[in-house]
Amino acid sequence: MLQPLRDFTQPLIDFSGVMPYVDVQATFDADYPAGEMRYYWKSLNLTSLSDKAIARLVEHARQQPSSHSTTDLWHIGGVVRRVSPDESAFFGRKSAFLLNPEANWEDPAEDGENIAWAREFVEDMQEFSDGSRYLNFAGFQEEGSELIRKEFGSQFERLTILKEKYDPTNFFRLNQNIVPGA
C-alpha cells in the first residue's frame, strides 16, 4: 500500500514497521520539547481524498502561520479496517485518512492565529468527513461532550454502559472521558 509513496520520493521519515512500545513513546520527544513550544492539534477523519479535498488541504497547509506547524495526513487501513466495529471503541474504521493540522509555535502572542488556523482547517474539511475524530488530537476539547459523542459514534451508548458498570465514580477521568450517566 505504501510502495507508490516510497517510489514517488524519499520520505523525510518512515515509521511503518514494528517498533517496541517504549521506543514509540519516546519517538517525538526531541520534536516536541516540553516548555519550549506551544501546541494545538485538531483532527478529522476523512472518508476519501478527492481532487477537491486535496486542493483544499494544500490551500490550508500554505496558510499556516508558523513554520513549525505541519499538516499531517495519516492513512487508516490494514488491521484497523479488518476489525469489526463491534469489537472495539474506535469508530473511524471506515475512514480512509486522518487529517491532523498541527499548530506548533513559540510566541504566546501568536496563540490566537495559530489556534484559529487549525480550527478553521478542520471546519473547512468537514464535507470530506463523517465527522469523527481521533482523540489524541482533540485541541482543547472545546466541543465538550459533543466531541466524545462524535468520536465514538454508534459505539457511544455501549461505552456509556461499560463506563457506568466499571467506573461509576469516574475515577479514570483524566483523558477524553465518557462521563457516567452521559
C-alpha positions as CSV (number, residue, x, y, z in Angstrom):
1,M,0.0,0.0,0.0
2,L,2.8,2.4,0.8
3,Q,5.1,1.4,-2.1
4,P,3.8,4.0,-4.5
5,L,4.6,6.7,-2.0
6,R,8.1,5.3,-1.4
7,D,8.6,5.1,-5.2
8,F,7.5,8.7,-5.6
9,T,10.2,10.2,-3.4
10,Q,12.4,9.5,-0.4
11,P,10.2,10.2,2.7
12,L,11.5,12.5,5.4
13,I,10.6,9.9,7.9
14,D,9.1,6.5,7.8
15,F,7.6,4.9,10.9
16,S,5.9,2.0,9.1
17,G,7.1,-1.2,10.7
18,V,7.5,-3.0,14.0
19,M,8.8,-0.9,17.0
20,P,9.0,-1.6,20.7
21,Y,6.3,0.3,22.7
22,V,8.8,2.3,24.8
23,D,10.6,3.5,21.7
24,V,7.3,4.6,20.2
25,Q,6.6,6.6,23.4
26,A,9.9,8.5,23.1
27,T,9.9,8.9,19.3
28,F,8.7,12.5,19.2
29,D,10.3,13.8,22.4
30,A,13.0,15.8,20.5
31,D,10.5,17.2,18.1
32,Y,8.1,18.4,20.8
33,P,10.3,19.7,23.7
34,A,8.3,20.4,26.8
35,G,8.1,24.0,27.8
36,E,9.8,25.4,24.7
37,M,6.9,25.4,22.2
38,R,3.2,25.9,22.2
39,Y,1.0,23.3,20.6
40,Y,-2.6,23.0,19.4
41,W,-3.6,20.0,17.4
42,K,-7.0,19.0,15.9
43,S,-8.1,16.1,13.8
44,L,-10.8,14.9,11.5
45,N,-11.3,11.6,9.8
46,L,-11.7,11.9,6.0
47,T,-13.7,9.4,4.0
48,S,-11.6,9.9,0.8
49,L,-9.1,12.2,-0.9
50,S,-10.8,13.6,-3.9
51,D,-9.1,16.2,-6.1
52,K,-11.3,18.9,-4.4
53,A,-10.2,17.6,-0.9
54,I,-6.5,17.6,-1.9
55,A,-6.8,21.1,-3.2
56,R,-8.3,22.3,0.0
57,L,-5.7,20.5,2.1
58,V,-2.9,22.3,0.1
59,E,-4.7,25.7,0.4
60,H,-4.9,25.4,4.2
61,A,-1.4,24.0,4.6
62,R,0.0,27.0,2.7
63,Q,-1.8,29.3,5.2
64,Q,-0.1,28.0,8.4
65,P,1.1,31.0,10.4
66,S,4.1,29.2,11.9
67,S,7.0,27.5,10.1
68,H,6.9,24.9,12.9
69,S,3.3,23.8,12.0
70,T,2.5,20.8,9.9
71,T,-0.4,19.3,8.0
72,D,-0.3,15.6,8.9
73,L,-2.3,13.0,6.9
74,W,-2.5,9.5,8.3
75,H,-3.7,6.6,6.3
76,I,-6.3,4.4,8.0
77,G,-6.1,0.9,6.8
78,G,-4.7,-2.6,7.5
79,V,-5.7,-4.2,10.7
80,V,-7.7,-1.1,11.7
81,R,-10.1,-1.9,8.9
82,R,-10.2,-5.6,9.4
83,V,-11.7,-5.4,12.9
84,S,-15.4,-5.2,13.2
85,P,-16.9,-2.0,14.7
86,D,-18.4,-4.2,17.4
87,E,-15.0,-5.4,18.6
88,S,-13.6,-2.0,19.8
89,A,-14.4,1.5,20.7
90,F,-12.7,3.1,17.6
91,F,-15.4,4.4,15.3
92,G,-13.2,5.8,12.5
93,R,-12.6,2.4,10.8
94,K,-14.5,3.3,7.7
95,S,-12.5,6.5,7.2
96,A,-9.6,6.4,4.7
97,F,-7.4,9.1,6.3
98,L,-6.9,11.1,9.4
99,L,-6.2,14.8,8.9
100,N,-4.2,16.4,11.8
101,P,-3.3,20.1,11.4
102,E,-0.6,20.6,14.0
103,A,-0.2,24.2,15.1
104,N,3.2,24.5,16.7
105,W,4.7,27.9,17.6
106,E,6.9,29.7,20.1
107,D,5.5,33.1,20.9
108,P,2.4,33.2,23.2
109,A,1.3,36.4,21.4
110,E,0.7,34.2,18.4
111,D,-1.7,31.8,20.2
112,G,-4.9,33.2,18.5
113,E,-3.8,33.0,14.9
114,N,-2.2,29.5,15.3
115,I,-5.2,28.0,17.1
116,A,-7.6,29.7,14.6
117,W,-5.6,28.2,11.7
118,A,-6.1,24.6,13.0
119,R,-9.7,25.1,13.9
120,E,-10.6,26.7,10.5
121,F,-8.7,24.0,8.7
122,V,-10.7,21.2,10.4
123,E,-14.0,23.0,9.9
124,D,-13.4,23.6,6.2
125,M,-12.7,19.9,5.7
126,Q,-16.0,18.7,7.2
127,E,-17.6,18.0,3.9
128,F,-15.0,15.2,3.3
129,S,-15.6,13.6,6.6
130,D,-18.1,11.5,8.6
131,G,-17.5,14.0,11.5
132,S,-15.4,11.6,13.6
133,R,-12.0,12.5,15.0
134,Y,-9.0,11.0,16.7
135,L,-9.0,11.9,20.4
136,N,-5.2,12.1,20.6
137,F,-5.5,15.4,18.6
138,A,-8.5,17.0,20.4
139,G,-7.3,20.6,20.7
140,F,-8.7,22.0,24.0
141,Q,-11.8,19.7,23.6
142,E,-13.8,22.9,23.2
143,E,-16.6,20.9,21.6
144,G,-17.2,19.4,25.0
145,S,-19.3,16.2,25.2
146,E,-20.2,16.5,21.5
147,L,-16.6,15.8,20.6
148,I,-16.8,12.5,22.5
149,R,-20.1,11.5,21.1
150,K,-18.9,12.1,17.5
151,E,-15.7,10.3,18.0
152,F,-17.3,7.2,19.4
153,G,-20.4,7.4,17.1
154,S,-22.6,4.3,17.3
155,Q,-20.3,2.9,20.0
156,F,-21.1,5.7,22.4
157,E,-24.1,4.1,24.0
158,R,-22.3,0.8,24.6
159,L,-19.3,2.6,26.1
160,T,-21.6,4.6,28.4
161,I,-23.0,1.4,29.7
162,L,-19.5,0.0,30.2
163,K,-18.3,3.2,31.9
164,E,-21.2,3.1,34.4
165,K,-20.6,-0.6,35.1
166,Y,-16.8,-0.5,35.6
167,D,-16.1,3.1,36.6
168,P,-19.3,4.6,38.1
169,T,-17.3,7.1,40.2
170,N,-15.4,8.4,37.1
171,F,-12.1,7.6,38.7
172,F,-10.5,7.3,35.2
173,R,-11.3,10.9,34.1
174,L,-8.0,12.4,33.1
175,N,-8.5,11.8,29.4
176,Q,-11.1,12.4,26.8
177,N,-13.7,11.0,29.0
178,I,-17.2,9.4,28.8
179,V,-18.9,10.6,31.9
180,P,-21.0,8.0,33.7
181,G,-24.7,8.6,33.0
182,A,-23.9,10.7,29.9
